[in-house]
Each structure stands twice: as C-alpha cells, then as structure tokens.
Amino acid sequence: MVFETSRLMLRPLTMDDFENFFALYSDVDVMRFIRPPKSREETFLFLQQNIDHYKQQPGYGRWAIIEKESSHFIGIFMLNPSAICKGEIELGYSFLKEYWGRGFATEVVASGMKYAFVKLGLQELVAITQPGNKASQQVLLNSGFLLSGDIVDNGRIVNLFKAKTI
C-alpha cells in the first residue's frame, strides 16, 4: 500500500489490473480532458511502463485507487515528474465514471498532497487541467492548489495549478 484515506487505499498497479486500466484509459468521457483514449495494445504497453517505473523512481508513479468498502478498482492517482513543467512533480488522477461525484477526488488529492509533502519531502506540486475541466479545477482549488496561469502543451492551452508545502 502506498497510502490510504478513510474510504480509499492506493497500491501499486499490477498486470492483474489490466481490464480495469483499459476500462479507464479507453473511455472517451474519462479521457476527455486528459489524453486520447487508448487501444487495448496501447493500454497494455502503458500499464507495463507504469509498473516498470516503480523500480526507476521509488515513491512515485501511477497507483490503483481501491474503494475499501467494495475492494473495487475505481481509478488512478499519479505523482510523477511532469512532462509539461520540467523539474516539477505533477499530481493527477482519474476515476471510472460510475465513481464520479462522490467526493473521492478531493479525498485522494488531499491525502496525496500529504504523502508528497511529508513522506517524499517535496516543497511544491503542480497539476494541469484543460480550461473546460471545471470539476477538476474545483477539486484542486478546494485542496489548496492555486491557479498559476496558463501554459501551452502540445499546441493547446492548459491551466497550471501549484501547491506549496506549509
């Protein structure tokens, strides 16, 4: 286990997570503000890359979010070096649609920030959203992130949020 909240447990991904990982990364609605949906083959390779990443950068990565009550895989949480903001650690998350609107995002972001600042000793985190992703922007603002401005990523404007340790 990486960390937990009152309702959630985060653990490293395994190849046994493939079907759930594929359900998440192939869903057009879930990926709308993140990246183009992935095929089964692309998802398999992406899952393998994420599992291999644990050895390369212990303490960082994408982790399975498990709902404690049901033991179901419900999404992914990420703390990784940012591809957009060089030298920064980026926080991100996504949930299967049936788990939207239950407060899980705010819960996992708050605990993920604590993990990053206390366990990893980070001083700052970044998060990226597309301008239309109002729900994620609100989660970030409610969790202590501040809008830092807009940046360009692969030709598209995205919102940059930053949070600093206290």
NORRA-V214310 format. One record per pair of residues at least 4 apart in sequence whose C-alpha atoms are under 7 Angstrom apart, sorted by the first residue. I is the first residue (numbers start at 1). GAP is how many residues later the second one is. If there is no record, write none. Layout:
# NORRA-V214310
i={I & I}
gap={GAP & GAP}
This chain:
# NORRA-V214310
i={1 & 1 & 1 & 2 & 2 & 3 & 3 & 4 & 4 & 4 & 5 & 5 & 7 & 7 & 8 & 8 & 8 & 8 & 9 & 9 & 9 & 9 & 10 & 10 & 10 & 10 & 11 & 11 & 11 & 12 & 12 & 13 & 13 & 13 & 13 & 14 & 17 & 18 & 18 & 19 & 20 & 20 & 21 & 22 & 22 & 22 & 23 & 24 & 24 & 25 & 25 & 25 & 25 & 26 & 26 & 26 & 27 & 27 & 28 & 28 & 30 & 30 & 31 & 31 & 31 & 33 & 33 & 38 & 38 & 39 & 40 & 41 & 42 & 43 & 44 & 45 & 46 & 47 & 48 & 49 & 50 & 50 & 50 & 52 & 53 & 53 & 54 & 54 & 54 & 60 & 60 & 61 & 61 & 61 & 62 & 62 & 62 & 62 & 63 & 63 & 63 & 64 & 64 & 64 & 64 & 65 & 65 & 65 & 65 & 65 & 66 & 66 & 66 & 66 & 67 & 67 & 67 & 67 & 74 & 74 & 74 & 75 & 75 & 75 & 76 & 76 & 76 & 77 & 77 & 77 & 78 & 78 & 78 & 79 & 79 & 79 & 79 & 80 & 80 & 80 & 81 & 81 & 81 & 81 & 82 & 82 & 82 & 82 & 84 & 88 & 88 & 89 & 89 & 90 & 90 & 90 & 91 & 91 & 91 & 92 & 95 & 95 & 103 & 104 & 105 & 105 & 106 & 106 & 106 & 107 & 108 & 109 & 109 & 110 & 110 & 111 & 112 & 113 & 114 & 115 & 115 & 116 & 116 & 116 & 117 & 117 & 117 & 117 & 123 & 123 & 124 & 124 & 124 & 124 & 125 & 125 & 125 & 126 & 126 & 126 & 126 & 127 & 127 & 127 & 128 & 128 & 128 & 128 & 129 & 129 & 129 & 129 & 129 & 130 & 130 & 131 & 131 & 133 & 134 & 135 & 136 & 137 & 138 & 139 & 140 & 140 & 141 & 141 & 144 & 145 & 145 & 145 & 146 & 146 & 146 & 147 & 147 & 147 & 148 & 148 & 148 & 149 & 149 & 150 & 150 & 150 & 150 & 151 & 151 & 151 & 151 & 152 & 152 & 152 & 153 & 153}
gap={8 & 9 & 10 & 8 & 9 & 6 & 7 & 4 & 5 & 6 & 4 & 106 & 60 & 61 & 57 & 58 & 59 & 60 & 56 & 57 & 58 & 59 & 53 & 54 & 55 & 56 & 52 & 53 & 54 & 51 & 52 & 4 & 38 & 50 & 51 & 37 & 4 & 4 & 26 & 4 & 4 & 53 & 4 & 4 & 18 & 21 & 4 & 6 & 72 & 6 & 12 & 13 & 18 & 11 & 12 & 13 & 4 & 10 & 4 & 9 & 66 & 67 & 4 & 5 & 6 & 97 & 100 & 4 & 5 & 4 & 4 & 4 & 4 & 4 & 4 & 4 & 4 & 4 & 4 & 4 & 4 & 11 & 12 & 4 & 4 & 8 & 4 & 6 & 7 & 19 & 20 & 17 & 18 & 19 & 14 & 15 & 16 & 17 & 13 & 14 & 15 & 9 & 11 & 12 & 13 & 8 & 9 & 10 & 11 & 12 & 5 & 6 & 7 & 8 & 4 & 5 & 6 & 7 & 21 & 22 & 25 & 19 & 20 & 21 & 17 & 18 & 19 & 15 & 16 & 17 & 13 & 14 & 15 & 10 & 11 & 12 & 13 & 9 & 10 & 11 & 6 & 7 & 8 & 9 & 4 & 6 & 7 & 8 & 69 & 37 & 38 & 36 & 37 & 35 & 36 & 37 & 34 & 35 & 36 & 35 & 4 & 5 & 4 & 4 & 4 & 34 & 4 & 33 & 37 & 4 & 4 & 4 & 34 & 4 & 33 & 4 & 4 & 4 & 4 & 4 & 5 & 4 & 5 & 6 & 4 & 5 & 6 & 48 & 41 & 42 & 38 & 39 & 40 & 41 & 37 & 38 & 39 & 34 & 35 & 36 & 37 & 33 & 34 & 35 & 30 & 31 & 32 & 33 & 4 & 8 & 29 & 30 & 31 & 28 & 29 & 27 & 28 & 4 & 4 & 4 & 4 & 4 & 4 & 4 & 4 & 5 & 4 & 5 & 19 & 16 & 17 & 18 & 15 & 16 & 17 & 13 & 14 & 15 & 12 & 13 & 14 & 10 & 11 & 7 & 8 & 9 & 10 & 6 & 7 & 8 & 9 & 4 & 5 & 6 & 4 & 5}
